[in-house]
Every structure is written in structure tokens, then in C-alpha cells.
Amino acid sequence: MLELQWVTTFLAITDHKGFGRAADLLGYSQPTVSNHIAALERELGTNLLHRDRRPVELTQAGAAFLPHALALVREIEAAKGSVAEVLGLRKGTVSLGAYPSAMAAYVPGLLSSFRVRYPGIAVRLFEMRANDLARAVSSGEIELALRPSKRHESQDALSGLPLWRERYKVVFHLTHPLAENDGPLALEELKDLNLILTGHGELASPGHPIWRQLGGRPRLAYEVTQPQSLVELVRHGLGVGVTNELSLSVSATDGLGTRYLDTDAGVRDIWVWWVDDRARSPAATALLTCMRDGARPPGTTRLE
């Protein structure tokens, strides 16, 4: 098998017209240089150099081999440069999808930290509902999907990294009877309320653990996607809102009250997902590392 060292030794001899000069350039002993050329000639089955001439000259076979040797070394150097660029992550692109409240409360800080470490990597953002995110990452539309997650059958082909746990909160106008007390709200108190929910397929689903524990979903007044829409509906006295903690942290809730739900079901876990059998780009791996090692949103509990 042809060795790269033999080729670089051959090129050094042709450049400097002698074994001794090549040895000095490469930091080898002269016997090592001679052994490299002898091994290369055995591999190719012919003499490449006229050793009896001063300065050393190429044989006809050596002259034919020279452009190939130069091309081989150039390709090796180009390959090293490409690998170094990947390892150094000087450039690249990664696509990240997230649901609205995480896009507002978590992603900006993440990208600020990521840009400091990898200024040449572009991050393409996709803001979607949780169910749409699962489909988008499975189809390859995005590489990474940040979403509230429990492992469903549709996620069997995905791998995930747990990031944080956040609580659900009830939000109400300060004139509402719920404002008369502080502290966690018993789940049963939701039964007779007109509720405004966020999620479209997540919190509003009849199969959500909160409603299963309650024994059936209570009255639904409105369902929205954006947390600020929920807050403004509550502000106008159109119902009591139930949404996640992160949503309220990025919403203007002045003039409103909030209480946690007094139930183990009143939490949700946030994971980042990617397709299990699809090779991740170096840029995606770098962003995942930042997500794993970086800060979590204030008020949430870190998951490992």
C-alpha cells in the first residue's frame, strides 16, 4: 500500500535535487529517505529517480508519476483543511424549531451564547406548534426540534435530550374570585370555570394528564396559540387562562393574578429532538452541546 510519507519524500527530492537536501528539509536521516524511495519504487514496480546523476533526476516513470504525486498531496491538504474547518466549526448552518414561548423566553439567550462560540454558524429558526414540530423534524424539514415532550409512538425514530421542567399556571383578572386566595390552586376548582388554553393539540387535548386526573376536561371558552393572546382575553374578562410558566414570563401580565396548580400533573418537560438514524451536521452537534451545557430559563427545573 502506497504511503503518504513516501510521496512527500519523493517530492522533496525532486524539489531539492538530492537525497541529502530532502533529508535536511524533512528532518529524516538519509537512510530513511532512501528507504522511503525504495519502498515507493517497489510499490510502483519501477525506478523513479536516476541516483547516479548529480543533481538527482527523474526517470521517465518518475516524470509521469510527479503530477499525480503533487495532486495527491494537494488533495490530502484540502481534506485536512475541510476536517479542520468542521472541527473548528468556522462555518455551517443548523435549523432549529421551537414553540412560541420557548422562542421568546429561551432561544434568544441560547443564540447569544452560541454566536460567541461559533460566530460563523448560521441558525435558521422555525416557530411552530408542538405537534407541527414533531412532524417537521421527522420529515427532515428541521434538524432540531425544541418542544414539550413525552415519548409517543410517533417519536420512536427520534432521539432526544431532556432540558427543563416547567409548571402550568392559572392566570386571572384581579377582580375574579380566584384572586381572593394565594397559593396553589386545587385542580377541582377548574371544573366550573370558562377556560382559555394555549397549545392546539397539547394542553387542550382531552388526553392531557391534567384533564385525565380531573376526570374530564372542563369548559373551554377559547383556545389560542400565542400566550399574549391568552393574557389579553383574560384581561378582558373572557375567562380564566391556563398556560405554561414560560409563556407568562414573556407576557405582559400587569393587572392580572397567577397561581400554580396543586397537582403532580401540572408540569411539563421540554426536550430537544432529532432523527435517530440521520447523520447530524457538525453545526447541529455544536448547538446541541450548547443546549445541554447552557443555562435553562429562569424559574424552570433543569432536567438531566
CORFENVEN-V929765 format. One record per residue. N is the residue number from 0. RES is the residue in one letter. PSI is psi in whole degrees, 0 to 359 (999 if undefined). OMEGA is omega as a letter, one per 20 degrees, with the letter a starting at -180 (none if undefined). D_FIRST is the distance of its C-alpha to the first C-alpha in Angstrom with 1 decimal. Layout:
n,res,psi,omega,d_first
N,RES,PSI,OMEGA,D_FIRST
N,RES,PSI,OMEGA,D_FIRST
This chain:
n,res,psi,omega,d_first
0,M,133,a,0.0
1,L,131,a,3.8
2,E,142,a,6.3
3,L,324,r,9.8
4,Q,322,r,11.7
5,W,319,a,10.6
6,V,315,a,11.9
7,T,327,r,15.0
8,T,316,r,15.8
9,F,314,a,15.7
10,L,324,r,18.0
11,A,321,r,20.2
12,I,316,a,20.8
13,T,326,r,21.7
14,D,321,a,24.0
15,H,4,r,25.7
16,K,32,r,25.7
17,G,153,a,24.9
18,F,320,a,22.7
19,G,315,r,25.6
20,R,321,r,26.2
21,A,320,r,22.5
22,A,317,r,22.6
23,D,318,a,25.8
24,L,317,a,24.6
25,L,346,a,21.5
26,G,23,r,23.3
27,Y,163,r,21.1
28,S,159,r,22.6
29,Q,321,r,22.3
30,P,324,r,20.5
31,T,316,r,17.7
32,V,314,r,17.6
33,S,320,r,17.6
34,N,321,r,14.8
35,H,314,a,12.6
36,I,320,r,13.6
37,A,318,r,13.4
38,A,321,r,9.7
39,L,318,r,9.1
40,E,324,r,11.6
41,R,318,a,10.2
42,E,322,a,7.0
43,L,344,r,9.7
44,G,25,a,12.3
45,T,161,r,15.0
46,N,138,a,16.9
47,L,339,a,16.9
48,L,145,r,19.9
49,H,102,a,23.3
50,R,340,a,23.6
51,D,4,a,27.2
52,R,147,r,28.5
53,R,119,i,30.0
54,P,165,a,28.9
55,V,139,a,25.3
56,E,158,r,24.8
57,L,141,r,22.0
58,T,176,r,21.8
59,Q,320,r,22.2
60,A,322,r,18.5
61,G,319,r,18.0
62,A,325,r,20.7
63,A,327,a,19.2
64,F,335,a,15.8
65,L,309,a,17.9
66,P,329,r,19.1
67,H,323,r,15.8
68,A,317,r,14.6
69,L,317,r,17.9
70,A,321,a,17.7
71,L,315,a,14.3
72,V,321,r,15.9
73,R,318,r,19.1
74,E,321,r,17.7
75,I,317,r,16.1
76,E,322,r,19.6
77,A,320,r,21.4
78,A,319,r,19.6
79,K,319,r,20.5
80,G,320,r,24.0
81,S,317,r,24.4
82,V,318,r,23.5
83,A,324,r,25.8
84,E,320,r,28.5
85,V,314,a,28.3
86,L,322,r,28.4
87,G,344,r,31.1
88,L,53,r,32.8
89,R,340,r,34.2
90,K,168,a,35.0
91,G,175,r,35.2
92,T,141,r,37.8
93,V,142,r,39.1
94,S,132,a,42.1
95,L,126,r,44.6
96,G,145,a,47.6
97,A,156,r,50.6
98,Y,161,a,54.2
99,P,313,a,57.0
100,S,325,r,58.1
101,A,324,r,54.7
102,M,325,a,53.9
103,A,320,a,57.0
104,A,341,a,57.0
105,Y,314,a,53.3
106,V,319,r,50.9
107,P,316,r,52.4
108,G,320,r,51.8
109,L,312,a,48.4
110,L,327,r,47.4
111,S,314,r,49.0
112,S,320,a,46.9
113,F,320,a,43.7
114,R,325,r,44.3
115,V,319,a,44.6
116,R,324,a,41.1
117,Y,72,a,39.4
118,P,340,a,41.5
119,G,357,a,39.0
120,I,126,r,38.8
121,A,136,r,41.4
122,V,120,r,43.1
123,R,127,a,44.8
124,L,142,r,47.8
125,F,117,r,49.4
126,E,122,a,52.8
127,M,168,r,53.7
128,R,161,a,55.6
129,A,314,a,54.0
130,N,323,r,53.7
131,D,327,r,52.3
132,L,318,r,49.6
133,A,317,r,48.4
134,R,321,a,48.2
135,A,320,r,46.5
136,V,325,r,43.6
137,S,325,a,43.2
138,S,348,a,43.0
139,G,4,r,40.5
140,E,324,r,43.2
141,I,155,r,42.6
142,E,319,a,39.9
143,L,139,r,42.2
144,A,120,r,45.7
145,L,115,a,48.2
146,R,157,r,51.0
147,P,131,a,53.6
148,S,138,q,51.8
149,K,146,a,52.3
150,R,106,r,49.7
151,H,171,r,51.0
152,E,325,a,49.6
153,S,350,r,48.4
154,Q,11,a,46.2
155,D,332,a,44.2
156,A,5,a,41.1
157,L,152,r,41.4
158,S,150,a,40.4
159,G,158,r,42.9
160,L,118,r,43.6
161,P,138,a,47.3
162,L,301,a,48.8
163,W,164,r,52.6
164,R,134,r,55.8
165,E,159,a,58.9
166,R,156,r,62.5
167,Y,149,r,64.7
168,K,151,r,67.9
169,V,133,a,71.2
170,V,136,a,72.5
171,F,160,r,76.2
172,H,149,a,79.0
173,L,349,r,81.0
174,T,356,a,84.1
175,H,149,r,82.6
176,P,334,r,83.8
177,L,341,a,80.3
178,A,352,a,80.9
179,E,343,a,83.7
180,N,156,r,81.3
181,D,176,r,78.3
182,G,176,a,75.4
183,P,149,a,73.2
184,L,126,r,74.6
185,A,140,a,75.2
186,L,324,a,73.3
187,E,338,a,76.6
188,E,349,r,78.0
189,L,344,a,75.7
190,K,318,a,77.4
191,D,16,a,80.3
192,L,150,r,78.6
193,N,112,a,77.5
194,L,146,r,73.9
195,I,123,a,71.6
196,L,154,r,67.9
197,T,160,r,64.6
198,G,311,a,61.5
199,H,70,r,62.0
200,G,348,r,60.3
201,E,274,a,59.8
202,L,327,a,63.0
203,A,356,a,65.2
204,S,135,r,63.7
205,P,337,a,66.2
206,G,3,r,63.4
207,H,142,a,62.9
208,P,327,r,63.4
209,I,313,a,66.4
210,W,328,r,68.3
211,R,319,r,67.4
212,Q,327,a,68.8
213,L,342,a,71.9
214,G,21,r,72.4
215,G,142,a,72.1
216,R,136,r,71.4
217,P,188,a,74.4
218,R,132,r,75.9
219,L,116,r,73.5
220,A,309,a,75.1
221,Y,154,r,72.1
222,E,129,a,68.4
223,V,170,r,66.4
224,T,317,a,62.8
225,Q,134,a,63.4
226,P,325,a,64.8
227,Q,331,r,67.1
228,S,316,r,68.7
229,L,314,a,69.5
230,V,318,a,71.0
231,E,326,r,73.2
232,L,318,r,74.5
233,V,319,a,75.4
234,R,330,r,77.0
235,H,13,r,79.3
236,G,26,a,80.4
237,L,6,r,78.7
238,G,183,r,77.3
239,V,132,a,75.3
240,G,146,r,71.6
241,V,121,a,68.9
242,T,179,a,65.5
243,N,158,a,62.7
244,E,321,a,63.0
245,L,322,r,60.4
246,S,316,a,62.3
247,L,335,a,65.4
248,S,340,a,63.7
249,V,16,r,63.0
250,S,153,r,66.3
251,A,99,a,69.7
252,T,19,r,71.7
253,D,139,a,74.7
254,G,5,a,77.9
255,L,158,r,76.2
256,G,156,r,75.7
257,T,149,r,72.8
258,R,145,r,72.5
259,Y,160,r,69.7
260,L,134,a,69.8
261,D,73,r,70.8
262,T,146,r,68.3
263,D,338,r,64.9
264,A,353,a,64.0
265,G,37,r,64.6
266,V,162,r,61.1
267,R,150,a,57.8
268,D,140,a,54.2
269,I,126,r,51.9
270,W,160,r,48.2
271,V,135,a,45.4
272,W,152,r,43.4
273,W,163,a,40.2
274,V,129,a,38.6
275,D,315,a,36.7
276,D,15,r,34.0
277,R,129,a,33.4
278,A,128,r,30.8
279,R,144,r,32.8
280,S,155,r,32.2
281,P,325,r,31.6
282,A,320,r,35.1
283,A,320,r,36.6
284,T,320,r,35.0
285,A,318,a,36.5
286,L,321,r,39.9
287,L,319,r,39.9
288,T,319,r,39.2
289,C,322,r,42.2
290,M,319,a,44.3
291,R,317,a,43.5
292,D,345,a,44.1
293,G,182,a,46.9
294,A,152,r,50.6
295,R,162,r,52.5
296,P,143,r,55.6
297,P,140,r,58.8
298,G,352,r,60.8
299,T,166,a,58.0
300,T,129,a,56.4
301,R,133,r,52.7
302,L,143,r,50.8
303,E,999,none,47.7
